[in-house]
Amino acid sequence: MPSADSLRAAIRDVVDFPKPGIVFKDITPILADGALFHDAITLLCEAAGGRKIDKVVGIDARGFIFAAAVADRLGAGFVPVRKKGKLPWKTRQVAYSLEYGESVVELHDDAVSPGETVLLVDDLLATGGTAGAALELLDGLGANVVGVAFLIELAFLGGREKLGDHRIESILIFD
């Protein structure tokens, strides 16, 4: 059985990145170690709760790494939620607040069909703005979101509260 402890031990804290006062949780040591990456994907797959998943949705950009691997492992399709202007087809978009300003994410209009079973995956839950916007997009398409999975949750930022009543699984929680 994979160990979340070994994943936690591999995460590197980078002080004052990307700006002073931030302690960045660097996941690249997990990505660089085949066994740790395998364990991370196994634990994220458990968020599906044994359900048949039609689509795994990943959030730009590190979420793509994990969501694509989870989709492959579950035999599901992969759907990217991208920053504004990056998708080549007809899209719908949601704006959300950042600490200083606003950002926009987009999803193709035909990325998910009404009723399809979806698992949303990202590397990090911080304030919940991006994941909340992704969930709003999925709800607008009529997706049946059965879970939201994160490798890391920064619980002290309260992002979980912005995700409504969705089932949330975080492998590593930092208080």
C-alpha positions as CSV (number, residue, x, y, z in Angstrom):
1,M,0.0,0.0,0.0
2,P,1.4,3.4,-1.0
3,S,2.4,5.7,1.9
4,A,1.5,9.3,2.1
5,D,4.4,9.7,4.6
6,S,6.9,9.0,1.9
7,L,5.3,11.6,-0.4
8,R,5.3,14.2,2.4
9,A,9.0,13.5,3.1
10,A,9.8,14.1,-0.6
11,I,8.2,17.5,-0.8
12,R,10.6,20.4,-0.7
13,D,9.8,23.7,0.9
14,V,11.1,26.7,-1.0
15,V,11.0,29.8,1.1
16,D,10.0,33.2,-0.5
17,F,8.9,31.7,-3.9
18,P,7.3,33.0,-6.0
19,K,7.4,36.1,-3.8
20,P,8.5,37.0,-0.3
21,G,6.4,35.4,2.5
22,I,5.3,32.4,0.5
23,V,6.6,28.9,1.3
24,F,6.2,27.0,-1.9
25,K,5.5,23.2,-1.8
26,D,7.8,21.8,-4.5
27,I,6.4,18.5,-5.9
28,T,9.1,18.0,-8.5
29,P,11.0,15.4,-6.3
30,I,7.8,13.3,-6.4
31,L,7.6,13.6,-10.2
32,A,11.3,12.7,-10.6
33,D,11.0,9.5,-8.6
34,G,9.1,6.7,-10.5
35,A,8.0,4.9,-7.3
36,L,6.8,8.0,-5.6
37,F,4.9,9.3,-8.7
38,H,3.3,5.8,-9.0
39,D,2.2,6.0,-5.3
40,A,0.8,9.5,-5.8
41,I,-1.3,8.4,-8.7
42,T,-2.5,5.3,-6.9
43,L,-3.6,7.4,-3.9
44,L,-5.4,10.0,-6.2
45,C,-7.2,7.1,-8.0
46,E,-8.7,6.1,-4.6
47,A,-10.7,9.3,-4.7
48,A,-12.9,7.7,-7.3
49,G,-14.2,5.5,-4.6
50,G,-14.4,2.5,-6.9
51,R,-16.9,4.2,-9.2
52,K,-16.6,4.0,-13.0
53,I,-15.3,7.4,-14.1
54,D,-16.0,8.7,-17.6
55,K,-13.7,11.8,-17.5
56,V,-10.9,13.0,-15.3
57,V,-10.6,16.8,-15.4
58,G,-7.2,18.4,-14.7
59,I,-6.5,22.0,-13.9
60,D,-3.8,24.0,-15.7
61,A,-0.9,23.3,-15.4
62,R,0.5,20.9,-12.8
63,G,-2.9,19.3,-12.4
64,F,-2.6,18.0,-16.0
65,I,0.4,15.8,-14.9
66,F,-1.6,14.0,-12.2
67,A,-5.1,14.1,-13.9
68,A,-3.8,12.6,-17.1
69,A,-2.1,9.7,-15.3
70,V,-5.2,9.1,-13.1
71,A,-7.3,9.1,-16.3
72,D,-5.1,6.5,-17.9
73,R,-5.0,4.3,-14.8
74,L,-8.9,4.5,-14.5
75,G,-9.5,3.9,-18.2
76,A,-11.2,7.3,-18.4
77,G,-10.9,10.3,-20.8
78,F,-8.8,13.3,-19.8
79,V,-10.2,16.9,-20.0
80,P,-8.1,20.0,-19.4
81,V,-9.3,23.2,-17.7
82,R,-7.1,25.9,-19.1
83,K,-6.3,29.5,-18.6
84,K,-8.2,31.9,-20.8
85,G,-7.2,31.8,-24.5
86,K,-5.4,28.5,-24.5
87,L,-8.2,26.2,-25.8
88,P,-8.7,26.0,-29.6
89,W,-12.4,25.3,-29.8
90,K,-15.7,26.8,-28.5
91,T,-15.4,27.3,-24.8
92,R,-17.2,28.5,-21.7
93,Q,-15.4,30.4,-19.0
94,V,-15.6,31.4,-15.4
95,A,-13.8,34.3,-13.7
96,Y,-12.6,34.0,-10.2
97,S,-10.8,36.2,-7.6
98,L,-7.1,36.0,-6.9
99,E,-5.4,37.7,-4.0
100,Y,-4.7,40.7,-6.3
101,G,-7.1,40.8,-9.2
102,E,-8.9,38.2,-11.2
103,S,-8.3,35.2,-13.4
104,V,-10.3,33.2,-15.9
105,V,-10.4,29.5,-16.7
106,E,-12.0,27.8,-19.7
107,L,-13.4,24.4,-20.7
108,H,-14.5,23.3,-24.2
109,D,-18.3,23.3,-24.6
110,D,-18.3,19.7,-25.6
111,A,-15.7,18.4,-23.0
112,V,-18.2,16.7,-20.8
113,S,-21.7,15.4,-21.6
114,P,-24.6,15.9,-19.2
115,G,-24.6,13.1,-16.6
116,E,-21.0,11.9,-17.3
117,T,-19.2,10.8,-14.1
118,V,-16.3,13.1,-13.5
119,L,-13.3,13.2,-11.1
120,L,-11.6,16.6,-10.7
121,V,-7.8,16.4,-10.0
122,D,-5.3,19.0,-9.2
123,D,-1.9,19.1,-7.4
124,L,-2.8,21.7,-4.8
125,L,-5.8,23.1,-3.0
126,A,-4.9,26.6,-1.6
127,T,-7.7,29.2,-1.5
128,G,-10.0,27.2,-3.7
129,G,-10.6,29.8,-6.4
130,T,-9.4,27.8,-9.3
131,A,-11.0,24.5,-8.3
132,G,-14.2,26.3,-7.5
133,A,-14.2,27.9,-11.0
134,A,-13.5,24.5,-12.5
135,L,-16.4,23.0,-10.6
136,E,-18.7,25.8,-11.8
137,L,-17.8,25.0,-15.4
138,L,-18.4,21.3,-14.9
139,D,-21.8,22.0,-13.2
140,G,-22.7,24.2,-16.1
141,L,-22.1,21.3,-18.5
142,G,-24.3,18.9,-16.3
143,A,-21.4,16.8,-15.2
144,N,-21.8,14.4,-12.3
145,V,-18.8,15.3,-10.2
146,V,-18.2,12.4,-7.8
147,G,-15.1,13.7,-6.3
148,V,-12.3,16.3,-6.1
149,A,-8.8,15.0,-5.4
150,F,-5.6,17.0,-4.5
151,L,-2.1,15.8,-3.8
152,I,-1.7,18.7,-1.4
153,E,-4.1,20.8,0.6
154,L,-3.0,23.9,2.5
155,A,-5.8,23.7,5.0
156,F,-4.9,27.0,6.7
157,L,-6.1,28.9,3.6
158,G,-9.6,27.5,3.8
159,G,-10.1,26.5,0.2
160,R,-12.2,23.5,1.0
161,E,-15.0,25.8,2.0
162,K,-15.3,27.2,-1.5
163,L,-15.9,23.8,-3.1
164,G,-19.5,23.3,-1.8
165,D,-20.7,19.8,-0.8
166,H,-18.4,17.9,-3.2
167,R,-16.5,14.9,-1.9
168,I,-12.9,16.2,-1.4
169,E,-9.9,13.9,-0.9
170,S,-6.4,15.4,-0.2
171,I,-3.5,13.0,0.2
172,L,-1.3,15.5,2.1
173,I,-2.8,18.2,4.4
174,F,-0.7,21.0,5.7
175,D,-2.2,23.0,8.6
